[in-house]
Amino acid sequence: MSDGASHLAVWIGAISALGTLVAAIAAAYSAWTSKVSARAARDAVTEARQARREELAPKLVLEKDFLDLRFQWPHPASLNGEAVFLARKHWKDAAPAQPTFSLENYGQSPALEVTIVWELTDPHGAFKVPDQLQALGLSIQEGPGTTRDGAVIQSLMYSRSDGSGSALPLYHKWTTDIPSCSDRQKRTVEFPQHILNVLFIRGLQLGPTMPGDEMTLTATVSCYAVDEARYEREFCWKAVPFYHGEINPVVAYSHLFELPVHAKPSGSRVA
């Protein structure tokens, strides 16, 4: 074979090898782009599913249905002789009623196994009934039960002049269970009586002055969605119990101011 033919064969072989290399690179690139596209498609599907899941998640909001609280003892509507805990809807409300909250589901799916854990942060130490009210029949009673932490359960004793009476426990924590709350449904939730009892005795104890140490009521609302995902949200109020000295009957009061859960912008609110 001549030198020209040999060179031609070499060039043809080189071009063929280069074509094979280019084809391999193209195939590899095609496989990579397909993989990237498949991954992007999976991510898009996952993101869409997550967005839809968040869209369908229960959205529970807990709001109080009253302006402020009024506690009275004795009261003709009392069941067993304890104080009656009432609430005003507005400042001219002449017929205060039982204090309640509204739990509403603003989501597009039902909330299942709803639990509300109420906790009252109370920095005021031991319970104490003022001397002038002890003479009327109010006192702090110890036990006989204990909490899970081993602390003795205290109760506020409401004694009558005939020697009878009733005791209502003083709890700082209470749990309310609700089987479900459908989408766009509003449910009425009672204010836990035992926490109201704490606000009553604290009002009697603190008197007319606003305490420097803040009492905070926290309601932690948790639930499950249909897909068994769990959701939780907190709502907080500042409690301000007070007492102006009424003794016939004994009447105490409490404000309950809603507190922000998220941080507010710093600086002046008005200008």
C-alpha positions in Angstrom: 0.0 0.0 0.0 1.3 3.5 -0.9 2.0 6.1 1.7 -1.0 8.2 0.5 -3.3 5.3 1.0 -1.9 4.6 4.5 -2.3 8.2 5.5 -5.9 8.1 4.2 -6.6 5.0 6.2 -5.2 6.6 9.3 -7.3 9.7 8.8 -10.5 7.6 8.2 -9.7 5.6 11.4 -9.2 8.8 13.4 -12.4 10.4 12.0 -14.3 7.2 12.9 -12.9 7.1 16.4 -13.7 10.8 16.8 -17.3 10.2 15.6 -17.6 7.4 18.2 -16.3 9.7 20.9 -18.7 12.4 19.9 -21.5 10.0 19.9 -20.5 8.7 23.3 -20.3 12.2 24.7 -23.7 13.1 23.1 -25.2 9.9 24.7 -23.7 10.8 28.1 -25.0 14.3 27.9 -28.4 13.1 26.8 -28.4 10.7 29.8 -27.3 13.5 32.1 -30.0 15.9 30.9 -32.6 13.2 31.1 -31.5 12.5 34.7 -31.6 16.2 35.6 -35.0 16.6 33.9 -36.3 13.6 35.8 -35.0 14.9 39.1 -36.5 18.4 38.4 -39.8 16.7 37.6 -39.7 14.7 40.8 -38.8 17.9 42.8 -41.7 19.7 41.1 -44.1 16.9 41.9 -42.8 16.8 45.5 -43.1 20.6 45.8 -46.6 20.6 44.4 -47.7 17.8 46.8 -46.2 19.7 49.7 -47.9 23.0 48.6 -51.2 21.1 48.3 -50.6 19.4 51.7 -50.1 22.8 53.3 -53.1 24.2 51.5 -55.3 21.4 52.8 -53.8 21.5 56.3 -56.1 22.4 59.2 -55.8 26.0 60.3 -57.1 26.4 63.8 -57.6 29.8 65.4 -58.6 30.2 69.1 -60.2 33.5 70.1 -61.9 34.7 73.3 -65.6 35.6 73.0 -65.6 38.1 75.9 -64.2 41.5 77.0 -63.3 40.8 80.6 -64.1 38.5 83.5 -66.2 38.9 86.6 -66.1 36.5 89.6 -68.8 36.5 92.3 -69.3 34.7 95.6 -71.8 33.9 96.9 -74.1 33.8 93.8 -77.6 32.4 93.4 -76.7 30.5 90.3 -73.8 28.6 92.0 -74.1 24.8 91.7 -72.4 23.7 94.9 -71.8 27.0 96.7 -68.5 27.9 94.9 -68.0 31.2 93.1 -69.6 31.8 89.8 -67.2 32.9 87.0 -68.8 35.2 84.4 -67.7 37.3 81.5 -68.9 40.5 79.9 -69.2 40.7 76.1 -68.9 44.5 76.1 -68.4 47.2 78.7 -72.2 47.9 79.1 -73.1 44.2 79.3 -75.7 43.9 82.1 -76.0 40.1 81.8 -72.6 38.6 82.0 -72.5 34.9 81.0 -70.1 31.9 81.1 -66.7 32.8 79.5 -66.0 30.9 76.3 -63.5 30.8 73.4 -64.2 30.1 69.8 -62.1 27.5 67.9 -62.5 27.9 64.2 -60.9 25.9 61.4 -60.0 28.1 58.5 -58.4 25.3 56.6 -59.8 23.1 53.8 -59.7 19.8 55.7 -60.9 18.6 59.1 -58.8 18.7 62.2 -58.8 15.4 64.1 -58.1 14.7 67.8 -57.8 18.3 68.7 -56.2 19.0 72.1 -56.0 22.3 73.9 -53.4 22.5 76.7 -54.1 25.5 78.9 -51.2 26.7 81.1 -51.2 29.7 83.5 -47.9 31.2 84.3 -48.2 32.4 87.9 -45.2 34.1 89.6 -47.1 35.1 92.8 -46.1 32.2 95.0 -48.3 30.7 97.7 -52.0 31.2 97.7 -53.3 33.4 100.5 -56.8 34.5 101.4 -57.0 38.1 102.9 -57.9 38.0 106.6 -61.2 39.9 106.1 -62.3 37.3 103.5 -61.3 34.3 105.7 -63.9 35.5 108.2 -66.6 35.2 105.4 -65.7 31.6 104.8 -63.0 31.5 102.2 -59.8 29.5 102.9 -57.1 27.5 101.2 -57.3 23.7 101.7 -54.4 21.2 101.2 -54.8 17.9 99.5 -55.6 15.1 99.8 -54.5 14.5 96.2 -51.2 15.3 94.5 -50.1 16.1 91.0 -48.0 13.9 88.8 -45.0 15.9 90.0 -45.8 15.0 93.6 -47.0 18.5 94.5 -50.0 18.7 96.9 -53.2 19.9 95.2 -54.6 23.0 96.8 -58.2 24.0 96.7 -60.2 27.2 97.5 -62.7 26.3 100.2 -66.1 28.0 100.0 -67.7 27.6 103.5 -71.3 28.6 104.4 -72.6 29.9 107.7 -74.4 26.6 108.4 -71.0 24.7 108.3 -71.5 23.2 104.8 -69.3 24.1 101.9 -67.4 23.0 98.8 -63.9 23.1 97.6 -62.7 23.8 94.0 -59.1 22.8 93.1 -56.6 25.4 92.0 -55.0 24.2 88.8 -52.5 26.1 86.7 -52.8 23.5 83.9 -55.8 22.0 82.2 -56.4 19.9 79.0 -59.5 20.1 76.8 -60.0 17.3 74.2 -62.2 17.8 71.1 -62.8 14.9 68.8 -62.7 16.9 65.6 -63.3 20.3 64.0 -64.4 20.3 60.4 -63.2 22.7 57.8 -65.0 26.1 58.2 -66.5 24.9 61.4 -66.5 27.0 64.6 -66.7 25.3 68.0 -67.4 26.8 71.4 -64.8 26.0 74.1 -65.4 26.6 77.8 -62.8 28.5 79.8 -61.4 25.9 82.3 -63.2 26.6 85.6 -60.2 25.6 87.7 -57.9 28.2 86.0 -60.7 30.8 86.6 -60.6 29.8 90.2 -56.9 30.6 90.3 -57.6 34.1 88.8 -60.3 34.6 91.4 -58.0 33.9 94.4 -55.2 35.9 92.8 -57.5 38.9 92.3 -58.5 38.7 96.0 -54.9 38.4 97.0 -53.4 41.2 94.8 -56.2 43.8 95.4 -56.7 46.9 93.2 -53.1 47.4 92.0 -51.7 45.9 88.8 -48.9 43.4 89.8 -45.5 44.0 88.4 -45.0 40.3 87.7 -47.0 39.2 84.6 -49.5 36.3 84.6 -49.7 34.7 81.2 -52.3 32.2 79.9 -51.0 30.0 77.1 -53.3 27.7 75.0 -51.4 25.2 72.9 -53.7 23.8 70.2 -52.6 20.6 68.5 -54.4 18.3 66.0 -53.9 15.7 63.4 -54.8 16.0 59.7 -56.4 13.2 57.7 -53.0 12.1 56.5 -51.9 11.8 60.2 -49.6 14.8 60.0 -49.6 16.7 63.3 -50.0 20.5 63.6 -49.5 22.8 66.6 -50.0 26.4 67.4 -49.9 28.7 70.5 -52.1 31.5 71.6 -51.3 33.7 74.6 -53.0 36.2 76.8 -51.9 38.5 79.6 -54.1 38.0 82.7 -54.6 40.9 85.1 -56.8 39.9 88.1 -57.8 42.6 90.6 -60.2 43.2 93.5 -61.7 46.5 94.8 -62.8 45.3 98.2 -66.5 44.3 97.7 -67.6 41.8 100.4 -71.4 41.5 100.0 -71.1 39.7 97.7 -67.3 39.2 97.1 -66.6 40.3 93.6 -63.3 40.2 91.8 -62.4 40.9 88.2 -59.7 40.1 85.5 -58.6 41.5 82.2 -57.3 39.1 79.6 -55.2 40.9 76.9 -54.2 38.9 73.8 -50.4 38.8 73.3 -48.6 38.5 70.0 -47.0 35.1 69.2 -44.6 36.6 66.6 -42.3 39.5 67.1 -43.6 43.0 66.3 -41.6 45.7 64.5 -39.4 47.8 66.8 -39.8 51.5 67.2 -42.8 53.8 67.8 -46.3 52.4 66.9 -47.7 55.9 66.3 -46.1 59.2 65.1 
